[in-house]
Amino acid sequence: MQRWHLTAGLAGLAVVGALLAPRLTGRIAPQPPDPPPAEPQVVPPVAVVAIPTEAEGHLIVQARLDRNAVLRGQPQERFLAITISAPDDIGEHFRRPVDIGVVMDASGSMAARGKIDYAKSAAKLLATSMETRDVYSLVTFSDDATVIVPATAVSDAYPIHHAVDGIREGGGTNLYAGLDKGAGEVRRSLDDQSVGRIVLLSDGNANVGVTDPSALGRYVSSLASQGVTVSTVGLGLDYNEDLLARLADLGGGTYDFVDDPRELTAVFSDELERSASVVARGTRVTIDLPEGVRGMEVIGWDATPTETGWTVWMGDVYAGDARKIIARVQVTGTQQDLMPVASISARYNDIVDGRAAASSTTATATTTTEVARVEASLDKKTAVEAVRAWGNEFLVQSTRAYTDGDVEEAKKLAGQSRDILDEAATEFDNDTLRGDAANTRQQIGVYGSYAPASAEGRRAVKATKEFYNEQSREIIE
């Protein structure tokens, strides 16, 4: 599938000085899964199950520092890289039935560029690709929401195709009504043995019914707590990418930007493949920092601050999937030769074993009085991953300034990202960072050539934000 992206990956930062990571104003992302809104009424979330730490599951949790030595008695910044992964092959066939509800925008704007026709084709192909144990439903929304295909076991796709062919576009964008009705269909047939998923497709801004992003976020969070994951697909240039990306984060699913409606078929196929290979559901990562370690920020994820660190909501993890969390911490070396820097645990529902499970690890650092030993403790791969994610924080901030019409500020922030990436690429002799630096220069060119409201400007912003969302979490091979 060819998606519209900047040429290669975006990038990271060089470590400033031998001992200290580069500095950026600390930022904690908004809180993930909140309680559901009072209005409109939502189904209460299921009770939280206490997960015993001795119940080891299939997820693998690892943690590393960009430098694994620190000077005693001196505060130093470090990047903490956490990896949550699931094996490709667990030695048995573990595919669970999937219960997928397509929630499709059918507002008037979907008529442009044949978007509704491509969406219908993708929805039909999805039904054809599902197995007989799977359940399919489809809801459209415009001024209100309509059930086109009630939750149906996929034994024969022809009746589904016939129903989809009858979809007609027109009206506004009542996104909440679509989500609510779609969730009702998924919940009707969802059980402990199946994986529930909503795939929300929209090409516009929510402008009818519940439009408050916080209320929509709380509602999606409540669905995730009930085992219904929400993935989102933004089509074209007129939707709110920040809202759809956040709904996917809070819903524990994925977010895709699709510029060309012909790509919808590939996106829906990817979503089915991911849904069928879920290893862990409802994954929540806790990062606890001991005395002597101060948390500064988590990059690329919605992180909820706690008294001792953060929690990060990750949602579903798939077979062969590997996610990273990059955090900046300030470490003051103790008098002990080895000090703990962070305790990390992932708690989730293990689909393979059908039980609640947990996986954990601890990151440690050696303490020393020798500067040379600290310099020699560089973990180059971890440093590149961390610096890349952090550097792209400047770039995504630049897109926000650009969208707000402050082109000069956008250029300044992107310039900082470019300089940091160039320095890091040289220091670490890394081609990924070189490519990222080149992409940042390309973005600066967009800022200088096109108005923020132009099609080119909006396309660049959406592509950059989607890529930032992906690369800040992916592992560099």
N, C-alpha and C positions, 0 to 999 in steps of 0.2 A: 504494500500500500504506500502510495506517495502522498504524504501529508505536507502542507506548507510549513516549512520550518526555516529558520536561519540556517545557513549552509551546513554547519557542523554543530557541535555542542557549544553552550555558552561556557563561562569559565570561572576561575577562582582567583585567589589572591596569593601574593608571595608572602612568606613569613618575614616580618620586619624584624631584623636583628637575629642573632643566633639563638636567643632564649625566648623571645616574646612573640606571640602571634599578633597579627595586625589588629588594629582597634577600629571598631564600629560602634556607634551608639547602641547600647543594649536595647533589644526589642523582644518582648514576649508576645507571641501571636495570640489572637482571641481564643477564648476558651472553647474546646470541643464539647461534645454532647452535654447540653443543658436539659433541664426538665422541659416537658412539652408546654406549649402556650396555653393560657387559660381559655382564650378564644382564638380560632375556633376549637371546638372540643376534639380531643384526640383520644385514641385508645391508650390507657395507662401502660407504661412499660412493664415488662415482666420483672419479677423479683430478681435481684442480683444474687448469683450463686457464689458462696464462699469457695474459693479454689485452694485446695491444700497444696502447699509448695512441694510435697513429695510426689505429686502426680506429674511426672515428667511426660511431656508430649513430644510431637515430632518437630517443633520449631527449634532452630539452633540460634542461640544468642551469643554474640561475640562483641568485645569492646576493646578498643585500642586508643592510644594517644599518639599525636603527631610526633612528640618527643617523650620517650618513656623514662626520662630522668629529670629531676628538678633540683635546684639549689636549696640547701637547708636554710630555713629562716627567711627566705626571700619570696615574695609573691610573684608568680609568673603566670602568664596566660597560656592555656593549652587548648587545642582542639580535641574533643572527645568524639570518636567515631564509633557508633553502635550499629551492628549489622544484625538484622532479623531475617533468617532464611528458612526455606523449606526444601527438602531434598527433591530432586527430579524423580527418583525411583525409590519408593518405600518398600519394595519387595512384594507388593500385592496390588490387586485391582481395587482401587478405593473410590472410583467415581460414584458420587451420590446423585440421585435424581435432582434436576433443577426445576425450580418454579419461577419462571421469568414473566414479568409483566412489562410490556412495552407501553410507555406513556408518551404519546405522540402529539406534538403541537399541530393543530389543524387550523390555526388562525389564518386570516386573509393573506398575511405576508408569505405563507408557505407556497402560494401559487407562483411566486417569482422564481425564475430559473428552473422550473420544473421540480422544485424541492419536494413537494408533496408526492409526486410520482416516484422519485427515487426513494423516499422514505417508505412508501408502500411496498416497493420492490424489496427493500431490505427487510421489512417486517415479514414479508411472505417467505423469503429465503431462510430467515431465522427459524420459522415454524418448520420448514422442510428439513432443516439440519438437526432438529431436536430428536431425541430418542423417545420410544413409546412410553417409557416410565416418566418422562418429563411433562410438565404442565405449562401451558402457554395462555396468556391473556393479553388483550390490547384495549387500551383506553385512549380516546382522543380528547383534547381540550381546546376550547376557544373561549367563548363567553362563559361556558359551563363545561362540564365533562360528560362524556358518553361512553358507555361500555360497548365496544364494537365486538370483541370476542371475550365472553366470560371465561373464567378459569377452566381450561379444557385439557384433558390428557391427549397428548399428540399421537393418536393412532392413525389419523388420516388428515393430512394437511389441506386437502382440497376445500373442505367447508371453511377453514380459516382464510384461505386465499380469496374465496368468494366474498366473505365478509369484509376483508380488507379492501377489495376492489370498490366497495360502496362508499368509502370515505370521501367526504367533500370538505374543502377548506372554506373558511370565512369567519369573521368576528375577531374578538380580542384575544388576550393571552391570560387565561385564568390558570396559572401554573399550579397553585395550591389545590384547586378542585381536581386537576388531573392526577396529582400525586395521591390525594386522599382516596379517590375512587380506584386508582391503580393498586394502592396498598390493600384496599378491601378485597380485591380479587386475589392477590397473592396470598393474603392471610387465610382465605377461605379453604385453601387446599394444602397449605404449608404444614409439614410435620417435622418431627425430630430427625428424620432420615433424609430430608431434602434441603437444598440450598435455595433460599429465597432471594430474588433480585428484582429490582425495578430498574429499567433503562429509560431514563427521561431524555427526550429529544425536544429541543426548543430552538427557534431561530429569532426570538424576540425577548423583550423585557416583560416581566410580570406586570400587567396593567389593569387587571380585573380581579376582584375578590381580595384575598390576602396577598399583599404585595410587600410587606415589611420583611427585609432579609433576615432579621433576627427571629421573627416568628416562623418563617420557612425553615430556618436552620434548626430551631428547636423541634419542629415537627419531624424533620428528617432524622434528627438524633433519636427521637422516640421510636421511630421505625427500626433504626439500627439496633436499639436495645431489645427489640422483639424478634430479631433475627432476619429482618428484611433489609438487605443492603441496597443502597441507591447509587447507581452510576449515572453520570450526566454526559450528554453530547450537545455541544454548542454548534449550530449550523449557520454559516454565513458571517456577516459582520455587524449585525445589529443587536445581538444578545449581550447580556451582562456576564462577561467571563469570570469576574470575581465572584459573583453569586453562584454560578454553576460549579466552579471549582470548589468553593466552600461547601456547597451542598454535597458534592462527592466526597469531600474529606469527612464531613460530619456523618455522612451516610455509610462510610467505610468502603466505598467503591472507587471507581476510576473516573477521570474527566478527560474528554477528548474535544479538541477543536477541529471542525471539519469545514474547510473553505469550499471545497467542491462537493456538491451533493452526491456525485457518483461514488464517493468514498464511503458512503453510509453502509453499504453492504459489507465491506471489510471490517468496519467498526463493530457492527452487530455480530459478525462471525467471531471477532476477537472476544467480545463480551461473553458469548456462549462458551467459548473455550476456557476462559478464565473461570466462569461460574462452575463449570463441570470439574475443574481441577482444584477447588478450594480445599486446603489442608487445615486451615485454622480460621475460625470465625470469631468476630468480636474481640480482636486482639488489642490489648491495651498495654503499653510499655511504661513502666515506672522507673525513673532515674532518681536514685537517692544519693545525695552528696554528704560525706561525713564532715566533721569539724576540720577546718583548715582548707576547705574547698568551697568556693563561692560560685554559684551559677550566674552566668551573664546572659546567654540567649540560646534558644534552639532555632536552627535555621531550616526553613522550608516546610515546617509542620506547624499545625495549631498545637501549641503546648500549654497545658494548664499548670501554673505555678503551684507548688505545694510548700509546706514548711521546710522540707529538706531537698527540694529539687523540682522535678516536673513529672507530669504524666502526659503521654502522647497516645492519642487514639489512632490506631492503624487499620482497624476493620478486618477485612478478609486478606489472607495471605495464601498464595497459590503454589502448587507444586512447581519447583524450580525457580520460584520467586525469591529475590533477595532485595531487601530494603535497607537503606541506611538512614540514620539520624545523626546529624552533626550538631554538637553543642559546644559553646565556648565556656570555659570555666577558668577561674583563677585559683591556682594551687600554691599554697605556702608550704614548702618542704619541712617536714618534721625532723626530729633527731633520730628517728628510727631509720634503719637501712631501707626498709620497704614500707610504703604507706598506701592505704586504699584511697582511690580517687573517686570512684563511683560504684554503686551496686545497682545492677540493672536486672529487672525481671519482666518477662512478658507473660501475661495471663490471657487465656483464650479457651475456646471450645474446640477441642481436637476432633475434627471430622472423621479421621481414620479410626480412632479408638472409640468415638462416640462418648466422650467424657470431658469434663473440665480439666484443664491442664495448665502447667506453668513451666517456664524455662528461664534460667537465670545465669548470670556471670558477674564477675567483679573486675574492674579495671584498677591496676596498681601502677605505681611509679617508684623507681629507685631514687633515693635521696643521696646527695653528694655535696661536697664543698668544691669540687673541681669543675670549672667552666668547660674544659675540654671534654670531659665525660658527658656533660649535658649536650654539647654540640654533636658528639658522636652518636647520640642516642636517637637521631632522626629516623623515623619510619617514613620513608619517602612516599610509598603508596598512600598511606593514610594522610600525609600532609597534602598531597595533590588532591585527593578527594575532598578534604575539608576546605582547602583554600579555594577550590573550584566552586563549591557550594556557597561559600561566604562571599566570594567575589561577585557572583551572580546576584547576590542580594542588592548590590549597588545598581545593577542593570535593571532589575525589576522595579526598584525604587524610581529609576529614571523613567520607566514607562508610565508610572503614576503621575509624575510631574508633567510629562508630555501630554497625557490625557487631560490634565487640568489646564493645559494651555501654556505652561511655563516651559517653553522650549529651551531657553538658556540653562535653566536648572537641570533639565533632562540631559542636555549635552554635558554638563559638568559632572553629573553622577556617572553617566556612561563613560566619560573620559577617565574617571577614577578607576572604574572597572577595567578598562582597557590597559591602563598603566600597570595595575596590579597583576593582571593576567600576563602581560608581556614579561614583567619581572619574574613571576613565578615560572613561566615557561623556560626562561633562561636558566634560572637557578636549578630547576629540576630536570632540565632537558627533556621536556614533555610535549609531544605532538598534540595531545588532546587540548592542553592549555593554549598552544599556539593557534589551533583552530578556533578556540573560544575567543581569543583576543581578536582574531580576524572578524568573527561574527559581531563582536562589539563595535568594531570600526564600521561595519556595515550598518549597524543600528544607528550610529551617530550620523551616517550619511542619510538615512531615512528621516531623522529629525531635521536635518538641514534642508531637505528637498521637498518634503510634503507636510501639509497642514495636519494637525491632529485629527480633524474631522474628515479628512480624505479617506478614500477606500484603502490606499496604500498605507497610510498611517495607522488606521484601525487594524488592518491585517497584520502589520508588523507587531503591534502591541499584543494582539491575541496570540500570535505564534510565539512571541517571546515569553509570555506568561505561561503558556502551556509547557514550553520546553523547560522553563525554570522549575515548574512543578514536577516534571519528570527527572531532570538531571540532579536536582538537589537531593533526590532519594535513591538514585541508581548507583550501582557499584561499577567502578571503572575496572575493566578486565586487564 
